[in-house]
Amino acid sequence: MMKIFVLFAIAAIMVIGVENAYSTHVSQPILTIDDNFVYSVGDDLSITGWVEYDDAATSDVLLSVKISNPNGTVISDFFLTSDSNGQFEFPFELSNDDTSGDYLVNIMSMCREIHRDICTHKTAETTISVIGCLLYTSDAADEEDSVD
């Protein structure tokens, strides 16, 4: 009887041990979205969010950020880490040289350093619509006034 109990205990430990050996770390970037993600050429904006793991904010998570222009070309590719509160923020600066259209922002969790070998990469994406604008300067107003 004792032999059966010991074999059962060993089998239970092996099953539990094998189950944990195949576990993964799944952290998800969550974007904090403004109501209006439509901007004009020349505007500056910040992309903000936080990293969720096990229903809580998680610090020190490496994030891969890729921003693609309306043609699908990656125009910015960098890494950042969530802060001690699990939050992240980075500027998305639009210059007058940028074209109008939809820019895709992709943020991928690369997990904490200690979990990288068991990381399941989760992503968050958003589209930022950029509209062109004509800059109205005082010089243009002066020229317009002189025509009248």
N, C-alpha and C positions, 0 to 999 in steps of 0.2 A: 504494500500500500504506500509506503514512504517513497519507494522508487517511482511510482506513478506520479506522485505529487511533485517530486523533484524534476521529473521530465516535463511535466506540465508547466512548472515555474520557468524552466529554461526555455521552453517553447514560447511562453508569453513574453519573456524578456527579449528573445530574438525578434519577435514580431514587432514589439514596441521599438526596439533599437533600429530595425530596418525601416520602419515607418518614419522615424525622425531623420534617418540618413538621407532620405529622399525629399525632405521638406524644402520649401523655397521661401525666399524673402520677397514679398510683394508690396512695394510702396508705390503709391499713385500720386502724381502731381495733380493738384486741383487748382484751376485758374480762378482768380477773383475777377469776374467779368463786370465791366461797367455796362450800364444800360445801352450806351451808344458806342460801338466800335467803328465809327465812321469818322475819319480825320481828313484834314486838308494837307496838301503838300506843304511842308515847312513847319508843321506842328511837331511838338515833342510829346511823347507819352511814355508811361511806365507800364510794364506788364508785371502783375503781382499775382501771388498765389501762395499755396502751402502744400506740404507733402504729407499725405495720410498713410499711416500704417497701423493696422489693427484698430481702426476707428479713432485714432488720435494723431495729432500733429507730431512729426518726427524731425529731429534735428540731424545735421551732418550728412544729409543725403546728397550725393553727387547727381547733378542734373545736366543733361546734354540739351542744348538749345540750338535749333536750326530755324532760320527765317528765310523763306523763299519769296522771290518777287512774283509779279503776275505772270511772268513767262515760265515759272517753275524752277528758275535758277536759284540755288542757295546763295544768298548774299551775306549771310552772317552765320557763323558756326562757332560756338564756344561752350564752355562748361562753367557752372556755378554750383554752390553748395547751399542747402537750406540752413538758415540761422538757428540759434538756440531755441527759438520758438517754433521751428519747423516752417518758417516762411521764407519766401524768396521774392526778389524784385530786380528788374533790370530795365534800363532805358531802351526805348525803340525810337530812335531819332530819324525823322524824315527830313531829307534835304530838298531843296528846290530842284535838284537834278533827278530825284526819284520820279518814276512814272506813276500815274494813277492806276488803280486797279485793286485786286484783292491779294494781300500778302498773307502767306500761311506761316503761323508760328507753331512749331512742334517742340514740345518739351518732353524728354524721356528720362524716367528715373533710372539711374545707374546703381542705386542702392547705397547703403553705407559700405565703407571699405571692408568691414569684417564679413559682409554678406555678399560680396561681389561674385563669388564662385557659385552661389545658389540663387542669384537674383533673377527674378522674372521681370523683364523690362516693360513697364507700363508707360503709356504716353497720354498726353493731353494736347489737344490742338484747338486753335481758334483762327479765325480769319479776320483780318483787319482790312476794312475797305478804305482806300485812300482816294480822295477825289482831287482833281486838279483845281487850281484857282488862279485867277488873275490878280496879281498884286497891284493894288491901287496906291500909288505914291503921290506925294505932293507935286512932284515934277509933272506927272501925268495930268493932275488937276490944273496946273498952271497952263499946260499946253491946250487943254480942253477949253479953259476960260478964254484963251487968246483967239480961239477959232470963232467964238461968238461975235 
